[in-house]
Amino acid sequence: MTERSLGPEIEPGDRLFGRRGRRIGRVDAVFADYLLVRSGVILPVDLYVPRNAVSRSDGRLRVELDRKGAYEAWHRPLKRAPHDQR
């Protein structure tokens, strides 16, 4: 069963998985409308994942994109978090 009310159960350190069950990254911070997800180990990349794109299934946080799709959709250059749209 999938639940869409992802309030306090998302915490920093939770893992985010993609469409094929492969890990995309780890939640670094939780904000009102998005999650900051750190992807990669050697060269970390920050992804700004909208909360409405995330669901919980089988106890895992999931999105409907694979790793590449997540990077293309949610990667922002430095100093361009979603709330800094100018």
SULZI-V956684 format. One record per pair of residues at least 12 apart in sequence whose C-alpha atoms are under 10 Angstrom apart, sorted by the first residue. I is the first residue (numbers start at 0). J is the second residue. Records with the same first field share a line. If there is no record, write none. Layout:
BEGIN
I: J, J
END
This chain:
BEGIN
0: 55, 56, 57, 58
1: 54, 55, 56, 57, 58, 59, 60, 61
2: 53, 54, 55, 56, 58
3: 50, 51, 52, 53, 54, 55, 56
4: 50, 51, 53, 54, 55
5: 50, 51, 53, 54, 55, 60
6: 29, 31, 50
7: 29
8: 55
9: 26, 28, 29, 34, 50, 55, 60
10: 25, 26, 27, 28, 29, 34
11: 25, 26, 27, 28, 29, 34, 35, 36
12: 24, 25, 26, 27, 28, 36, 37
13: 25, 26, 27, 28, 36, 59, 60
14: 26, 27, 36, 37, 38, 59, 60, 61
15: 36, 37, 38, 48, 53, 54, 55, 59, 60, 61, 62
16: 53, 54, 55, 59, 60, 61, 62, 63, 64, 65, 66
17: 53, 60, 61, 62, 63, 64, 65, 66, 67, 68, 69
18: 61, 62, 63, 64, 65, 66, 68, 69
19: 61, 62, 63, 64, 65, 66
20: 59, 61, 62, 63, 65
21: 61, 65, 66
22: 38, 39, 60, 61, 65, 66
23: 36, 37, 38, 39, 46, 61, 62, 64, 65, 66, 67, 69, 70
24: 36, 37, 38, 39, 40, 43, 44, 45, 46, 66
25: 37, 38, 39, 45, 46, 60
26: 38, 45, 46, 47, 48, 60
27: 45, 46
28: 47
29: 47, 48, 50
30: 47, 49, 50
31: 49, 50
32: 47, 48, 49, 50, 51, 81, 82
33: 46, 47, 48, 49, 50, 51, 52, 53, 80, 81, 82
34: 46, 47, 48, 49, 50, 51, 52, 53
35: 47, 48, 49, 50, 73, 80
36: 48, 73, 74
38: 66, 69, 70, 74
44: 70, 74, 75, 76, 77
45: 70, 73, 74, 75, 76, 77, 80
46: 69, 70, 71, 72, 73, 74, 75, 76, 80
47: 69, 70, 72, 73, 74, 75, 79, 80, 81
48: 62, 69, 70, 72, 73, 74, 81
49: 62, 73, 81
50: 62
52: 64
END
